[in-house]
Structure formats: structure tokens, C-alpha cells
Amino acid sequence: MPTFVSMVRWTGDPQPEPADVRDAIAAREAALADAGLRSIVFLPDEGACCAIMVATCDREPDVERMASAILRGATVRIDSTRFDDISPAPAQSVAEDAPPTPPGYLGAVLEAIESA
């Protein structure tokens, strides 16, 4: 199943706070984990509620529905990228003497994100 890395922003009146999102996740932690939520890390953005979310879902619309379900009263903006679609920098931007990219390096990056 694909893994998506998403930038999520919750807005509304009143403006949601990271604590609101944390509380909402805690209230439905098992259901969200079953739906594919793997990790969420809030960004230090004064006056906003932004996070990086890692989720494993069949399709991108499923990730959008998950982010919307976390804090139901808020408006959600989400930009997602399939993690396995992230490709290394083009060859011309790599120094000629740079070592080759080790196999499985994207998996190590994902594990580091999930453990944050």
C-alpha cells in the first residue's frame, strides 16, 4: 500500500491549535491508526495549525478524508506526495565523485520521519 507524506493545514473560526488536533487524534487514535495514520509532526508556524503527516492509504483522496476526519469542524488544506514517487535529484546535479545512492535509503528516511 502506498505511503503518502502530506503538508496539512487546519483553519477555521476559531483558528484550531495543535493541541486541538492532538486531542482529536488521541480521542480516535486506534481508528486513525487502522485507517493508515502513521505519524504527525506539527510545524512551528505562529498563528497557524500546520503539520507533516505520514499515512499509508490506497489513494490520495483517502489521505484527504483522513486529514479532514481528524478535526471535523475545521477546514483542511492538504498537499500530498506519494513517498515512493520521490525520486533522487537529477544526475546532472550530482557531483561526479559522489557515491551511488544506497539501496533502500528512502525506507530509512521514512522510518526517521515516523519515529519523530
Stockholm file with secondary structure:
# STOCKHOLM 1.0

chainA/1-116         MPTFVSMVRWTGDPQPEPADVRDAIAAREAALADAGLRSIVFLPDEGACCAIMVATCDREPDVERMASAILRGATVRIDSTRFDDISPAPAQSVAEDAPPTPPGYLGAVLEAIESA
#=GR chainA/1-116 SS CCEEEEEEEEECSSCCCHHHHHHHHHHTHHHHHHHTEEEEEECCCTTCEEEEEEEECSSHHHHHHHHHHHTTTSEEEEEEEEGGGCCCCCGGGSCTTCCCCCTTHHHHHHHHHHHC
#=GC SS_cons         CCEEEEEEEEECSSCCCHHHHHHHHHHTHHHHHHHTEEEEEECCCTTCEEEEEEEECSSHHHHHHHHHHHTTTSEEEEEEEEGGGCCCCCGGGSCTTCCCCCTTHHHHHHHHHHHC
//
